[in-house]
Amino acid sequence: MREHADVRAALPQRHPLLLVDRVLELTPGESITTVKAITATEPCYAGLPDGPGVSYAYPVSLLIESFGQSAALLWLAGGGDARDRDAVLMFAGAREYRVEGSAHPGDVVRHEVRLDSVIADTAIASGTSWVGGRRIATVATLIATRRPVSGSVPGQASG
């Protein structure tokens, strides 16, 4: 089991964009199970009014990002470092992402990610997200890539 300190050491994201709290299971090159605890103090809830009828569903964009960070941890478990100054991991896209439910403050989202293939500097993953025994999302294909910093950052000189 990896603790939060291990997640922080592997990924370059920091609060409020570090969206994985812990790794529950990891089989390098194959699969990972991670968790993200949703709290009412998350920045996405800061501007919401109080009262009945307000939706506190966790934003789908943040669920996808959390799933993507879980996939990055799985990819990195096979070797490499996301904080390598010469390369940057980039989310390239997701296909057939299906939202089947929602997560709310107090819920713990569990991502189960499979690494389907790695071709050169591109990884393809798939999996599901759960709250307890309730599936809230599936992703058929998540694509991430690793690119040199010199070609990724606007204004960065190459060579």
LINNOR-V404557 format. One record per pair of residues at least 12 apart in sequence whose C-alpha atoms are under 7 Angstrom apart, sorted by the first residue. I is the first residue (numbers start at 1). GAP is how many residues later the second one is. If there is no record, write none. Layout:
# LINNOR-V404557
i: [I/I]
gap: [GAP/GAP]
This chain:
# LINNOR-V404557
i: [1/1/1/2/2/2/3/3/4/4/7/10/10/11/11/12/12/19/19/20/20/20/20/20/20/21/21/21/22/22/23/28/28/28/29/29/29/29/30/30/31/31/31/31/32/32/32/32/33/33/33/33/34/34/34/34/35/35/35/35/36/36/36/37/37/37/38/38/38/38/38/39/39/40/56/57/57/57/58/58/58/67/71/71/86/86/87/87/87/87/88/88/88/88/89/89/89/89/90/90/90/91/91/91/92/92/92/93/93/94/94/94/95/95/95/95/96/96/96/97/97/97/98/98/98/99/99/99/100/100/100/101/101/101/102/103/107/108/109/109/109/110/110/110/111/111/111/112/112/112/113/113/113/113/114/114/121/121/122/122/122/123/123/123/124/124/124/124/125/125/125/126/126/126/126/127/127]
gap: [22/23/24/20/21/22/19/20/17/18/15/71/72/71/72/70/71/17/47/14/15/16/46/49/50/14/15/16/12/13/12/46/49/50/45/46/49/86/84/85/43/82/83/84/42/80/81/82/77/78/79/80/36/76/77/78/73/74/75/76/72/73/74/70/71/72/66/67/68/69/70/66/67/65/48/45/46/47/44/45/46/44/42/54/62/63/59/60/61/62/58/59/60/61/55/56/57/58/54/55/56/52/53/54/51/52/53/49/50/47/48/49/44/45/46/47/43/44/45/41/42/43/39/40/41/37/38/39/35/36/37/34/35/36/34/28/24/23/20/21/22/19/20/21/17/18/19/15/16/17/12/13/14/15/12/13/24/25/22/23/24/20/21/22/17/18/19/20/16/17/18/13/14/15/16/12/13]
